[in-house]
Amino acid sequence: MFAISPSIVRQEIQDSLYDLYKIDDTHQTITRLGYNTEKNMILDDSIDINRVSYFSDGKVLNATLWLTYGFNQTWLLENSGIVSFGMLVDVNPNPAIGVGGVNYHKEIQYPSPPDLPFKYISWTEDTHEALSSGEHRYLRIEHNYNYTKLFQQELNNSAYGLAHYIPMSLDLNLLVSPNRYKVMFYTLAYTNNSRIIDFTSWIDIPPPRFNISTSSPVELRPDQTQNVGIVLKSMAGFLPPRVISFTNLESHSGIQVMLPKGKLNEVANSAAPIPVNITIPHNTQVGEYTIPIQAMISSGSSIPREFIGAKTYNSYVPPESFTNTTADLTVKVLEPLSFSQWFKEEWSVYGGVISLVAGGFTAGVASLLFDRLRNRNKNNGNQNTKISSGLNNLDKKSGSPFN
Protein backbone atom coordinates (compact mmCIF):
# COMPACT_ATOMS: atom_id res chain seq x y z
CA MET A 1 0.00 0.00 0.00
CA PHE A 2 1.36 3.37 -1.03
CA ALA A 3 1.90 6.19 1.41
CA ILE A 4 0.09 9.45 0.76
CA SER A 5 1.74 12.81 0.24
CA PRO A 6 0.11 15.90 1.79
CA SER A 7 -3.12 17.08 0.23
CA ILE A 8 -3.19 20.76 -0.70
CA VAL A 9 -6.04 22.95 -1.86
CA ARG A 10 -5.65 24.94 -5.04
CA GLN A 11 -2.68 27.30 -4.91
CA GLU A 12 -1.54 29.93 -7.39
CA ILE A 13 1.77 31.67 -7.98
CA GLN A 14 2.63 34.51 -10.35
CA ASP A 15 5.71 34.40 -12.53
CA SER A 16 7.61 37.50 -13.64
CA LEU A 17 6.92 38.95 -17.06
CA TYR A 18 9.69 38.78 -19.68
CA ASP A 19 11.88 36.54 -17.52
CA LEU A 20 12.97 34.02 -20.14
CA TYR A 21 16.57 32.85 -20.38
CA LYS A 22 18.61 32.18 -23.49
CA ILE A 23 21.09 29.34 -22.98
CA ASP A 24 23.64 29.48 -25.78
CA ASP A 25 25.37 26.09 -25.84
CA THR A 26 27.79 27.20 -28.57
CA HIS A 27 29.21 30.18 -26.65
CA GLN A 28 28.33 28.72 -23.20
CA THR A 29 26.45 31.74 -21.91
CA ILE A 30 23.16 32.32 -20.08
CA THR A 31 21.35 35.60 -20.75
CA ARG A 32 18.03 36.90 -19.51
CA LEU A 33 15.74 38.05 -22.31
CA GLY A 34 14.06 41.27 -21.24
CA TYR A 35 11.41 43.21 -23.10
CA ASN A 36 13.93 45.53 -24.76
CA THR A 37 16.50 42.88 -25.66
CA GLU A 38 16.80 41.29 -29.09
CA LYS A 39 14.37 38.36 -29.09
CA ASN A 40 12.14 36.27 -31.27
CA MET A 41 8.77 37.68 -30.27
CA ILE A 42 6.66 34.75 -31.51
CA LEU A 43 8.82 32.07 -29.94
CA ASP A 44 9.48 33.85 -26.65
CA ASP A 45 5.95 35.07 -26.12
CA SER A 46 4.59 31.58 -26.80
CA ILE A 47 6.36 30.07 -23.79
CA ASP A 48 6.33 32.98 -21.31
CA ILE A 49 4.69 31.69 -18.11
CA ASN A 50 2.33 34.12 -16.42
CA ARG A 51 0.92 32.03 -13.56
CA VAL A 52 0.88 28.46 -12.29
CA SER A 53 -2.05 26.94 -10.40
CA TYR A 54 -1.77 23.57 -8.71
CA PHE A 55 -3.46 21.26 -6.21
CA SER A 56 -3.06 17.71 -4.93
CA ASP A 57 -5.13 14.97 -3.35
CA GLY A 58 -1.98 13.39 -1.93
CA LYS A 59 -1.70 10.92 -4.79
CA VAL A 60 -1.40 13.15 -7.86
CA LEU A 61 -0.10 16.69 -8.22
CA ASN A 62 -2.15 18.53 -10.85
CA ALA A 63 -0.88 21.80 -12.30
CA THR A 64 -1.79 24.28 -15.01
CA LEU A 65 0.77 26.55 -16.64
CA TRP A 66 -0.96 29.78 -17.72
CA LEU A 67 0.87 31.56 -20.53
CA THR A 68 1.12 35.33 -20.87
CA TYR A 69 0.31 35.58 -24.58
CA GLY A 70 -0.66 32.09 -25.65
CA PHE A 71 1.01 29.00 -27.04
CA ASN A 72 1.41 29.24 -30.83
CA GLN A 73 1.62 25.51 -31.42
CA THR A 74 1.72 25.54 -35.24
CA TRP A 75 4.53 28.10 -35.45
CA LEU A 76 6.59 26.47 -32.68
CA LEU A 77 6.39 22.93 -34.02
CA GLU A 78 7.42 24.11 -37.48
CA ASN A 79 10.22 26.47 -36.43
CA SER A 80 11.62 24.99 -33.24
CA GLY A 81 13.65 21.81 -33.07
CA ILE A 82 12.28 20.85 -29.63
CA VAL A 83 9.35 22.09 -27.57
CA SER A 84 8.92 20.82 -24.01
CA PHE A 85 7.47 21.76 -20.67
CA GLY A 86 7.40 20.08 -17.32
CA MET A 87 8.40 20.19 -13.69
CA LEU A 88 11.57 19.50 -11.72
CA VAL A 89 11.12 17.84 -8.32
CA ASP A 90 13.35 17.95 -5.23
CA VAL A 91 12.38 15.51 -2.46
CA ASN A 92 15.63 15.67 -0.46
CA PRO A 93 16.98 18.89 1.13
CA ASN A 94 20.54 17.59 0.66
CA PRO A 95 21.80 19.38 -2.50
CA ALA A 96 24.28 16.57 -3.15
CA ILE A 97 21.42 14.13 -3.82
CA GLY A 98 20.29 14.23 -7.44
CA VAL A 99 21.60 16.61 -10.09
CA GLY A 100 21.93 20.11 -8.69
CA GLY A 101 19.26 19.25 -6.13
CA VAL A 102 16.84 17.84 -8.74
CA ASN A 103 15.74 14.28 -7.92
CA TYR A 104 12.92 13.69 -10.42
CA HIS A 105 11.86 15.20 -13.71
CA LYS A 106 8.42 15.17 -15.33
CA GLU A 107 8.68 16.13 -19.00
CA ILE A 108 6.31 16.53 -21.92
CA GLN A 109 8.14 16.96 -25.22
CA TYR A 110 7.77 17.18 -28.96
CA PRO A 111 9.31 15.27 -30.67
CA SER A 112 10.25 12.27 -28.53
CA PRO A 113 13.60 12.34 -26.67
CA PRO A 114 16.28 10.50 -28.67
CA ASP A 115 17.17 8.08 -25.86
CA LEU A 116 13.71 6.53 -25.64
CA PRO A 117 13.50 2.88 -26.67
CA PHE A 118 10.93 3.84 -29.30
CA LYS A 119 10.62 6.84 -31.57
CA TYR A 120 7.53 8.91 -32.16
CA ILE A 121 7.25 12.15 -34.04
CA SER A 122 4.63 13.30 -31.58
CA TRP A 123 4.17 14.37 -27.99
CA THR A 124 5.63 12.02 -25.39
CA GLU A 125 5.31 12.22 -21.64
CA ASP A 126 7.77 10.70 -19.19
CA THR A 127 8.81 10.76 -15.55
CA HIS A 128 12.39 9.89 -14.76
CA GLU A 129 14.75 9.76 -11.80
CA ALA A 130 17.84 11.96 -11.91
CA LEU A 131 21.02 10.46 -10.45
CA SER A 132 23.84 12.51 -8.94
CA SER A 133 26.24 10.97 -11.47
CA GLY A 134 24.26 12.56 -14.30
CA GLU A 135 22.37 9.57 -15.69
CA HIS A 136 18.62 9.15 -15.43
CA ARG A 137 16.23 6.24 -15.18
CA TYR A 138 12.82 6.30 -16.83
CA LEU A 139 10.03 5.46 -14.40
CA ARG A 140 7.11 5.89 -16.81
CA ILE A 141 6.88 6.64 -20.53
CA GLU A 142 3.68 7.48 -22.37
CA HIS A 143 2.99 8.08 -26.02
CA ASN A 144 0.63 10.98 -25.54
CA TYR A 145 -1.63 12.29 -28.29
CA ASN A 146 -3.82 14.19 -25.88
CA TYR A 147 -1.74 17.36 -25.99
CA THR A 148 -2.13 17.73 -29.74
CA LYS A 149 -5.88 17.31 -29.38
CA LEU A 150 -6.01 19.60 -26.37
CA PHE A 151 -4.06 22.36 -28.08
CA GLN A 152 -6.14 22.04 -31.22
CA GLN A 153 -9.34 22.31 -29.20
CA GLU A 154 -8.01 25.37 -27.38
CA LEU A 155 -6.93 26.92 -30.68
CA ASN A 156 -10.42 26.44 -32.12
CA ASN A 157 -12.04 28.01 -29.05
CA SER A 158 -9.63 30.93 -28.74
CA ALA A 159 -10.48 34.21 -30.43
CA TYR A 160 -6.75 34.73 -31.04
CA GLY A 161 -5.99 31.21 -32.22
CA LEU A 162 -3.70 30.54 -29.25
CA ALA A 163 -3.62 27.99 -26.43
CA HIS A 164 -3.29 29.94 -23.19
CA TYR A 165 -2.75 27.07 -20.77
CA ILE A 166 -0.85 23.80 -20.49
CA PRO A 167 -2.20 21.14 -18.07
CA MET A 168 0.05 18.52 -16.55
CA SER A 169 0.05 16.05 -13.66
CA LEU A 170 2.58 14.06 -11.66
CA ASP A 171 1.93 10.63 -10.13
CA LEU A 172 3.42 10.99 -6.65
CA ASN A 173 3.49 7.21 -6.19
CA LEU A 174 6.40 7.11 -8.65
CA LEU A 175 8.29 9.34 -6.18
CA VAL A 176 7.36 7.10 -3.20
CA SER A 177 4.87 9.74 -2.03
CA PRO A 178 7.20 12.22 -0.27
CA ASN A 179 5.73 13.95 2.77
CA ARG A 180 7.27 17.22 1.63
CA TYR A 181 8.94 18.30 -1.59
CA LYS A 182 9.41 21.26 -3.88
CA VAL A 183 8.79 21.73 -7.59
CA MET A 184 9.91 24.10 -10.31
CA PHE A 185 7.89 24.46 -13.53
CA TYR A 186 9.35 25.38 -16.89
CA THR A 187 8.69 25.79 -20.62
CA LEU A 188 11.37 25.37 -23.28
CA ALA A 189 11.89 25.86 -27.00
CA TYR A 190 15.09 24.90 -28.83
CA THR A 191 16.23 26.90 -31.86
CA ASN A 192 19.50 27.94 -33.54
CA ASN A 193 21.72 26.02 -31.09
CA SER A 194 20.11 27.87 -28.19
CA ARG A 195 17.52 26.95 -25.59
CA ILE A 196 14.92 29.52 -24.63
CA ILE A 197 13.56 28.61 -21.16
CA ASP A 198 11.19 30.15 -18.66
CA PHE A 199 11.54 28.84 -15.10
CA THR A 200 9.35 29.56 -12.12
CA SER A 201 10.81 29.81 -8.62
CA TRP A 202 11.00 26.71 -6.47
CA ILE A 203 7.63 26.01 -4.84
CA ASP A 204 7.43 24.26 -1.46
CA ILE A 205 4.74 21.60 -0.99
CA PRO A 206 3.01 21.77 1.39
CA PRO A 207 3.16 25.58 1.42
CA PRO A 208 5.43 26.63 4.30
CA ARG A 209 4.11 28.47 7.32
CA PHE A 210 6.36 30.72 9.34
CA ASN A 211 6.33 32.55 12.61
CA ILE A 212 8.66 35.10 14.13
CA SER A 213 10.63 33.93 17.12
CA THR A 214 12.08 36.46 19.55
CA SER A 215 15.17 36.31 21.74
CA SER A 216 12.97 36.94 24.79
CA PRO A 217 9.20 37.15 25.39
CA VAL A 218 7.81 40.52 24.36
CA GLU A 219 5.69 41.63 27.33
CA LEU A 220 5.42 45.38 27.68
CA ARG A 221 3.21 48.01 29.28
CA PRO A 222 1.97 51.21 27.67
CA ASP A 223 4.76 53.78 27.17
CA GLN A 224 7.43 51.07 27.38
CA THR A 225 10.10 50.14 24.82
CA GLN A 226 12.08 46.93 24.38
CA ASN A 227 14.90 45.82 22.09
CA VAL A 228 14.70 42.18 20.95
CA GLY A 229 16.19 39.98 18.24
CA ILE A 230 13.76 38.41 15.74
CA VAL A 231 14.22 35.26 13.62
CA LEU A 232 11.95 33.83 10.91
CA LYS A 233 11.30 30.14 11.66
CA SER A 234 9.41 27.43 9.82
CA MET A 235 6.46 25.98 11.72
CA ALA A 236 7.10 22.61 10.02
CA GLY A 237 10.57 22.22 11.48
CA PHE A 238 12.51 23.12 8.32
CA LEU A 239 15.78 24.99 8.62
CA PRO A 240 15.35 28.78 8.97
CA PRO A 241 15.34 30.40 5.52
CA ARG A 242 17.81 33.08 4.50
CA VAL A 243 16.04 36.37 5.07
CA ILE A 244 16.87 39.22 2.72
CA SER A 245 14.70 41.83 4.42
CA PHE A 246 11.83 42.39 6.84
CA THR A 247 9.11 44.94 6.11
CA ASN A 248 6.33 46.27 8.32
CA LEU A 249 2.80 45.61 7.09
CA GLU A 250 -0.18 47.73 8.07
CA SER A 251 -1.19 47.15 11.67
CA HIS A 252 -4.10 48.84 13.44
CA SER A 253 -2.62 48.24 16.90
CA GLY A 254 -0.33 51.26 16.72
CA ILE A 255 2.56 49.20 18.11
CA GLN A 256 5.80 50.29 16.46
CA VAL A 257 8.41 47.77 15.29
CA MET A 258 11.55 49.14 13.71
CA LEU A 259 15.29 48.94 13.64
CA PRO A 260 17.01 51.05 16.29
CA LYS A 261 18.54 53.26 13.60
CA GLY A 262 16.07 53.15 10.75
CA LYS A 263 13.21 51.47 8.94
CA LEU A 264 12.59 47.77 9.30
CA ASN A 265 13.20 47.05 5.61
CA GLU A 266 16.83 48.16 5.77
CA VAL A 267 17.91 44.68 6.89
CA ALA A 268 19.88 42.76 4.24
CA ASN A 269 21.25 39.24 3.77
CA SER A 270 21.01 37.95 7.31
CA ALA A 271 20.33 34.55 8.86
CA ALA A 272 21.14 35.76 12.41
CA PRO A 273 18.61 37.43 14.74
CA ILE A 274 17.74 40.94 13.60
CA PRO A 275 17.66 43.55 16.40
CA VAL A 276 14.42 45.54 16.44
CA ASN A 277 12.90 48.14 18.73
CA ILE A 278 9.30 47.62 19.92
CA THR A 279 7.39 50.58 21.37
CA ILE A 280 3.93 50.46 22.97
CA PRO A 281 1.90 53.71 22.72
CA HIS A 282 0.44 55.02 25.97
CA ASN A 283 -3.19 54.39 24.94
CA THR A 284 -2.75 50.73 23.85
CA GLN A 285 -5.36 48.38 25.28
CA VAL A 286 -4.31 45.39 27.39
CA GLY A 287 -4.12 42.12 25.46
CA GLU A 288 -2.08 39.92 23.09
CA TYR A 289 -1.34 41.36 19.64
CA THR A 290 -0.06 39.75 16.44
CA ILE A 291 1.94 42.19 14.34
CA PRO A 292 2.19 41.11 10.65
CA ILE A 293 5.71 41.27 9.28
CA GLN A 294 6.60 40.59 5.64
CA ALA A 295 9.86 38.77 5.00
CA MET A 296 11.64 38.49 1.67
CA ILE A 297 13.41 35.13 1.62
CA SER A 298 15.65 33.31 -0.79
CA SER A 299 13.87 30.52 -2.68
CA GLY A 300 17.09 29.03 -4.01
CA SER A 301 18.70 29.02 -7.42
CA SER A 302 16.74 30.78 -10.16
CA ILE A 303 18.16 28.35 -12.74
CA PRO A 304 19.09 24.70 -12.02
CA ARG A 305 22.32 25.17 -13.96
CA GLU A 306 23.85 21.80 -13.15
CA PHE A 307 20.70 19.92 -14.13
CA ILE A 308 20.40 21.66 -17.51
CA GLY A 309 24.11 21.12 -18.25
CA ALA A 310 25.13 24.76 -17.91
CA LYS A 311 27.02 24.73 -14.60
CA THR A 312 30.17 26.35 -16.04
CA TYR A 313 28.40 28.77 -18.40
CA ASN A 314 28.92 32.50 -18.01
CA SER A 315 25.72 33.86 -16.53
CA TYR A 316 24.23 37.34 -16.70
CA VAL A 317 21.32 36.58 -14.38
CA PRO A 318 20.97 36.67 -10.57
CA PRO A 319 22.17 33.43 -8.92
CA GLU A 320 18.98 33.04 -6.87
CA SER A 321 15.34 34.04 -6.83
CA PHE A 322 13.30 35.45 -3.98
CA THR A 323 9.80 35.24 -2.64
CA ASN A 324 7.75 37.06 0.00
CA THR A 325 6.05 35.50 2.99
CA THR A 326 4.16 36.91 5.96
CA ALA A 327 4.62 35.92 9.59
CA ASP A 328 3.26 37.23 12.88
CA LEU A 329 5.19 38.77 15.73
CA THR A 330 3.42 38.21 19.06
CA VAL A 331 3.42 41.12 21.53
CA LYS A 332 1.67 40.98 24.92
CA VAL A 333 0.57 44.31 26.41
CA LEU A 334 0.24 44.26 30.20
CA GLU A 335 -1.81 46.54 32.46
CA PRO A 336 -0.21 49.83 33.52
CA LEU A 337 1.46 49.65 36.95
CA SER A 338 -0.19 51.08 40.07
CA PHE A 339 1.98 53.44 42.12
CA SER A 340 2.87 50.74 44.67
CA GLN A 341 3.70 48.28 41.86
CA TRP A 342 5.71 50.94 40.08
CA PHE A 343 7.60 51.79 43.29
CA LYS A 344 8.27 48.11 44.00
CA GLU A 345 9.46 47.48 40.44
CA GLU A 346 11.64 50.58 40.38
CA TRP A 347 13.01 49.73 43.82
CA SER A 348 13.88 46.21 42.63
CA VAL A 349 15.92 47.78 39.85
CA TYR A 350 17.39 50.83 41.56
CA GLY A 351 16.92 50.04 45.28
CA GLY A 352 20.36 48.54 45.70
CA VAL A 353 21.99 51.56 44.14
CA ILE A 354 19.88 53.92 46.22
CA SER A 355 20.69 51.97 49.40
CA LEU A 356 24.36 51.99 48.56
CA VAL A 357 24.29 55.70 47.88
CA ALA A 358 22.17 56.37 50.97
CA GLY A 359 24.43 54.18 53.12
CA GLY A 360 27.48 55.96 51.84
CA PHE A 361 25.83 59.32 52.41
CA THR A 362 24.84 58.36 55.99
CA ALA A 363 28.31 57.06 56.74
CA GLY A 364 29.82 60.22 55.34
CA VAL A 365 27.55 62.45 57.39
CA ALA A 366 28.23 60.42 60.55
CA SER A 367 31.96 60.62 59.95
CA LEU A 368 31.74 64.35 59.41
CA LEU A 369 29.72 64.84 62.63
CA PHE A 370 32.15 62.66 64.57
CA ASP A 371 35.09 64.64 63.27
CA ARG A 372 33.38 67.88 64.21
CA LEU A 373 32.58 66.61 67.72
CA ARG A 374 36.11 65.32 68.15
CA ASN A 375 37.55 68.63 67.01
CA ARG A 376 35.14 70.50 69.31
CA ASN A 377 36.12 68.33 72.28
CA LYS A 378 39.76 68.84 71.45
CA ASN A 379 39.28 72.59 71.22
CA ASN A 380 37.36 72.60 74.52
CA GLY A 381 40.14 70.60 76.17
CA ASN A 382 42.75 73.05 74.94
CA GLN A 383 40.68 75.94 76.16
CA ASN A 384 40.24 74.40 79.65
CA THR A 385 43.97 73.76 79.84
CA LYS A 386 44.66 77.40 79.04
CA ILE A 387 42.20 78.61 81.74
CA SER A 388 43.67 76.28 84.38
CA SER A 389 47.18 77.42 83.57
CA GLY A 390 46.09 81.06 83.87
CA LEU A 391 44.55 80.52 87.32
CA ASN A 392 47.67 78.81 88.60
CA ASN A 393 49.77 81.72 87.49
CA LEU A 394 47.40 84.11 89.24
CA ASP A 395 47.62 82.11 92.51
CA LYS A 396 51.37 82.31 92.46
CA LYS A 397 51.25 86.07 92.16
CA SER A 398 48.50 86.99 94.68
CA GLY A 399 48.22 83.97 97.00
CA SER A 400 45.25 81.75 97.62
CA PRO A 401 42.67 82.30 100.44
CA PHE A 402 42.75 78.54 101.06
CA ASN A 403 46.41 78.28 101.84
Secondary structure, 3 states (H helix, E strand, C coil): CCCCCCCEEEEEEECCCCCEEEEECCCCEEEEECCCCCCCHHHHHHCCEEEEEEEECCCEEEEEEEEEEEECHHHHHHHCCEEEEEEEEECCCCCCCCECCECEEEEEEECCCCCCCCCCCCCEEEEEEECCCCCEEEEEEEECCHHHHHHHHHHHHCCCCCEEEEEEEEEHHHHCCCCCEEEEEEEEEEECCEEEEEECCCEEECCCCEEEEECCCCEECCCCEEEEEEEEEECCCCCCCCEEEEEECCCCCCCEEEECCECHHHCCCECCCEEEEEECCCCCCCEEEEEEEEEEEEEEECCCCCCCCCCCCEECCCCEEEEEEEEEEEEEECCCCCHHHHHHHHHHHHHHHHHHHHHHHHHHHHHHHHHHHHHHHHHHHHHHHHHHHHHHHHHHHHCCCCC
